[in-house]
Amino acid sequence: KMMVIQSVRIALACIAAILCTVFISAIVLSPATRSQTFNLYVVYLSIPDGIGNIFLVAISAFTLESAAVDDAWIPFFAHSQVTANMWINAAIAHKLYTLLHNSSTRIKTQPPSAKRITMEALAVYTYAGLMGVWGIYLLSDAGWTTPFFYGNIVENHSIQLARFVLALGYVLMALSPMAYMAYVCYRVWKHKLLPLSGRTRSIALYFLRLVVIMFVFWIPALVFGFISQSGIAGSEGYAFYYLKSLQTMVSLAFAAQKPDIKKALWNFFACNCRGEETIQEGQNQQRTEAEGEIGTSQFGTSFLTTLRMKFSKKFSSPVMHVIPEES
């Protein structure tokens, strides 16, 4: 039975790690795709997910071979991956909400710069590393000599206090950003900021991905993880790792529906990473979406769309009037 459990965990983690590597490579190698800075969030989400799944493959392989494994790294990578994923998703939700809110009031929104997104990701990674260290001292043998070790809290105080400390870590690690994402989704739904047609399809998919990943994968995974780590039961820990790998696959599947990312993936598999794209094309597409065309279904056809329709009718007439260029 243990061999089957470990084999399934290895298979899921392998698939997730390969997908992360492919998406990172396809986006980074495509000038137009990486120039759209929102796509950098996909890259920075895939990095901790990829590293976490690669580590999971190694740990599972060592376990199958009955090799000794330092248990300090298990909570470190698990907590770091969850923290990085949750907080970067919260940053994405914040940026998308700002974009949609400004679009509804016809306020031009400048896309976030690559430098700013990179600094945000580095800050999240640093915080995720600290949460990983917290996991080492609370849950691994490396912390058994400290008062922060879960077993020592149970022995010296009470199991209720130990579970409270563990729950507090879950709040700082995942529940706080999840609460913010739920609030943002509620605001978008309440104010009907998200039309589901036209150029907003990619934005709609981003929000749908947030909802699916949060409620279908992360909430059950965190429940199973807490049950296992608090000593209530043990086998549920494997369900946590299964769901963690599955959420990576589903998240990337949603990201692949974005037209520019899909094109970058096709070019990557065709060994034509540059394709026919240019950086200017990617920036123009991002700027167009950020300037308010995403609100057309709620506020009527935008001014730019109206101009396109007028010019289309004008130049589709049988008689074509050619205006000479001015010298």
Secondary structure, DSSP 4 states (H G I P E B T S, - for coil): -HHHHHHHHHHHHHHHHHHHHHHHHHHHH-HHHHHSTHHHHHHHHHHHHHHHHHHHHHHHHHHHTT----TTHHHHHHHHHHHHHHHHHHHHHHHHHHHHHHHHTT---PPPPHHHHHHHHHHHHHHHHHHHHHHHHHHSGGGTTSTTSHHHHHHHT-HHHHHHHHHHHHIIIIIHHHHHHHHHHHHHHHTT----SGGGHHHHHHHHHHHHIIIIIIHHHHHHHHHHHTTS-STHHHHHHHHHHHHHHHHHHHHTTSHHHHHHHHHHHTT-SSTT--HHHHHHHHHHHHTTGGGHHHH-S-HHHHHHHHHHHHHTSSS-PPPPPP-
